[in-house]
Amino acid sequence: MIVHETLARYSDWAFESAFAVLTLAMVLLVAEYATYRADRVAERELVPAGAPAGGTPAGSQVPGRIDVPPTRTMSERLGNMGRALVVVVAALMVASIVLRGLATERFPLGNMYEFVAMACTAAVLFGLVALRKPSYRIMWVYLLVPVLILMFLAATVLYADAAPVVPALRSFWLPIHVTIISVGSGIFLVSGVASMLFLLRIRFPKDAEGSGAFGRIAQRLPDAQTLDRLAYRTTIIGFPLFGAGIILGAIWAEAAWGRFWGWDPKETVSFITWVVYAAYLHARATSGWRNTRAAWINVAGFVAMLFNLFIINMVVSGLHSYAGLT
């Protein structure tokens, strides 16, 4: 199998460019948060004494004051620029994946570098859909933290040169099984972040005073119920995808190794992760478990997914040891 070095190089450049642009987007989104409080203070100072908190009612005018159309605050402009750059990042990441596939003339999911790149792309694309409401937009700054960390690890520790896959992966099941698993993992990343922010919001209610740095961070988050619903609805989407990926993987295992299940470490931890998410959905629908208990189970599922990705692939030896690492 021929590897097209030029296309492989373009793929790497696209991935590196995506990381650089995402870093800039992160800086802008952090600046959006930093300027938010100053903008709110300035808005309150512009409201005349005795006027409603929301400004002058329609059809009325304060004597001696000329009403002007509202303008976007500095925090809004910074946030809009940051989210616009996230769209650019999504395009670059998709281009990187497509170019890697064209360079190797195979589906680009043959090692951990390519898997993490696909999962990060899925997380960003799903975030563009799930976080499109204005009340969710502040969550981008928190979602991008794990995405940036995973992309950094993919480009350094996990990186593998464009090359043909091992014979065991030369199957039409590769794009089916691994794509579903990676997309499901990316969706679970959004769900895990939402549950962690939900726990933070529960710990620091709105308008809590004297709560320190974490309390100030929590003040800009959506309310706890909104975060809880986001985590739950996101898991509902990722759960069947991840389950389907496990089932299709078992079918592939039967075709490749002559058995559907062999308690390989990767198979076992993937099944445990799926069970944890099933427990979360059950707890979320059970009275008495809907608040912090269910959220902690969701966080445990997210941790199990990361454990499966890094520890099982990089430390434990098994039939799924195709990380591409030396």
N, C-alpha and C positions, 0 to 999 in steps of 0.2 A: 504494500500500500504506500503510495507516494504522499509525502507531506509537503505542502506548498509553503515554503518558508516565508515568502512575502506576506501571504494572507495571515499566517500565524503571527508575524510581527505586527501587522495591523490590528489583529485581535488583542494582543498584549497592550498596544498603545491605546486602544479604545477602553480597555479595562482600567489602565492607569489614569487616563483622562477622566473616566467616570469617578474614580476615587478622589482626584484633585478637585473636580467640580463639586462633588458631594461634601468635601471638606469646606469649601467656600460656602455652600448652602448652609452647612451647619453653623458656620460663623455668623451668617446673616440671621438665622433663626434664633441663635443665642442673643444676638444684638436686639432682635425684636423683643425678646423677653426683658432684656436689660432696660430698654427705653419705654416699656409699657407703663411702668409705675410713674415715670416722669410725665408721660403724655396724659395720664389720668389726673395727676395733680394740676397740670396746666389747664385741662378742660374745666376742672372744678373752679379754678381761679377766674376763668372767663365768665362764669355764670353770675349775673348780678345778684345782690342781696335780695332775698325774698322771691326770687324766681324759682320755678320748679327745678329739681335736680337734673332733669333730662333736657333742660334748655327752655327757650321761649315757646309757648304753645303756638300752633299754626293759627295765623290770622291776627295775632297780637304783636305788639312791638313795644320794647322798652324805650321810654323817652330819652332822647339824646343818643340813641344807639342805632347804628345802621346794620341791619342783618345781612350777612354774607353767606353764600352757600357753604355748607360744611366741606372741609377739605380732609384728605387722608392724613392721619398722624404719621409720625416718623416710624413708629413700631409697625403700623400697617404696611407702609411702603417697604420696609426691610423684610417683613414676612412674605409679602407678595413676590419680592425678588428671590428670596430663598426657595419658595415653593416652585417658582418658575424654573429655577436651576435643577430642582428635583426631577422635573419632566425631562430636562436635558440629560440628566444622569440615567434615567430609565432608557432613553433612546441609545445612549452609549453602551449600556450594559447589554441590551438586546443585540446591538451591532457586534459587540465582543463575542457573544455566544454564537451568533450566526457565522462570523468570520472564522472562529475556531472550528466549527463544524465543516465549513468549506475547505479549510486548510488541511484537515485530516481525512476528509471524505467519509465521515462517520457522524453519528449523533454525538454532540459534545457533552457527554456525561460519563466519561470513562475513568475519572479519578476524582479525588477529593477537591482539588482546585476547581474543576468544572462543576461539581455538585454544589459547592458553596456559592459559586458565581450564579448558578441557576436559582438557588434558594434566595439569595439576596435580591436578585432581579424580581422574583415572585413577590417578595416582601414589599419592595418599592412600588411595583405595579398595583398590588392589592391595596397598599396604603393610599395611592392616588385615588382609588375608588372609595375605600372605607372612610377616609379622613377628609373627604371633600367638603363636608359641612363646616361652616365657620366655627362652631363650637368645638370641633375636633382638631382644628388646624394647629393649635399649640402643641399637640401631641407629636408632631413631626420631629421636634427637637429631641424627644426621648426615643422615638423609633429609630432615628438615624444613628444613635450611639452604638447599639449592637450591630447594625448593618456596617458601619465604618470599621468596627473591630473585626468582624468576620471578613470583610474585604481586605483589610490589612494582613490578616493571617493567611488568606488565600493567596495574596500576592507575594508573601515571603515564605512562611513555613510550609504551606501546602502547595506551593507552585510546582507544576509539572510541565515540561516542554510538550509542545504539540507532537503527538506520536500515535501510532496505531494502538488499539486496545489489545489486551491479552486475549488469547483465543476463547476463553470462557465467556467473554462479554460480547463476542461477535454473534449477536442474536437480535432478531426483530423485537424481542422482549425488552431490550435495553431502553429504547426511547419510551416504551409504554410504562414499565415498572418504575424506573428511576425518575422519570419526569414527574409522575404523579406523587412520588415520595418527596421530591425536592420542592414541588409547588406546595404540597401540604405542609412541609416544614416551614416554608416562608410565611404561610398564613398563620401557623401557630406562633411564629415570632411576633406578629402583630397582636395576637390574642394574649400572649404572655406579658408583653409590655403594658397592655390595657389593664390586666389584672394587678400587676405591680403598682401601677399608678392609682388604681382603685384602692389598694391597701394603704397607699400614701395619703389619699384623700380622706379615707376613714380615720386614719391616725391624726390628721390635721384638718378638722372641719373648716368650712368657709368662714372667713373673717376671724379666724383664731388669732389671738394676739400673743406675742411673746413666745412663739413656737420655734424660733431660730431659722436657720437657712432652709431646712426642709419644709417648714411651715410656709415660708415665703414662696418656695417653689410650688407648693400645693395650691396656693391662692389662685393661680392662673389656670389650673386644671378644670375640666368640666366637673359637674357634680358627680358624686359617687355612683348614683343610679345610672347615669349616662355611661360612665366607664364600665360598669358591670354589664350593661346591655351590650356594649360594643364587644367585650371579651366573649360573652356568651354567643352572640350571633356569629362572630368570627370563628369560634370553635365549631359551631354547627356546620360551617362550610368546610373547615379543614378536616374534621373528624371522619366523614365518609370518604374523603379523598385519601387520607392516610390509611384507612382500613382497606380500601380498594387496592392501594399499592401493596399492602402486605399480602392480600389474597392473590394478586397477580404475580407477586414474587414467589409464592408457594407453587403456583402453576409452572413458572419458569424453572424452579428448583426440581420439580418432578421431571421436566423435560431434559434438564442438564445433568442431574445427579441421580435420577431414579427414585426420588422420594419427595413428598410434599413438605415434610417438616423433619428437621434433624437436630433441633436444639443448638444450632450454631449460635455463638454469642450475639451476632448481629440480629438474627431472627428473634432470639429470646428477648433482648432489650427492646427491640421494635414492638414486639407484642406487649411487653410490660408498659411501654409508653402509651400504646393504644388503650390499654386497660385503664391507665391513670386518667386519660382524657375521657373515657367512658364514665369513670367514677365522678369526674368533675361535672359532666352533663347531668348525671343522676342527682348529684348533690345540689346542683343549681336549681333543679326542679323539686327539691325536697324541702318542706317547711323546717326551719331551724338551721339549715345548712346554706342558705342562699347568700349570706353575707361573707364574712371573712373566711369561714371554713372552706367554702367552695372555691374562693379565689386562691387560697393557699394550695389547694389540690391542682388548680390550673397552673400555678407557678411550678409545682413539683413536676407536672408533665413537661413543661418547658425545659426544666433542668435535666430531666431524663432524656429529652431529645438531644440536648447539647452533649450529654454524657455519651449517648449512642454515636453521635457524630465524631467526637474527638477521641475519647478514651477507647471505645471499642475499635474504632478504625485504626488508631495510631499505636495502641499499647497491646491490645488483645489480638492474638493470632487466630484466624478462622478462615472459613471458605469465602468470606466477603472481604478479604484483605486485598483490596484493589486500590489503595489510597494513592498510589503513584509516588510514594515517598521512599527514599533510600535510607 
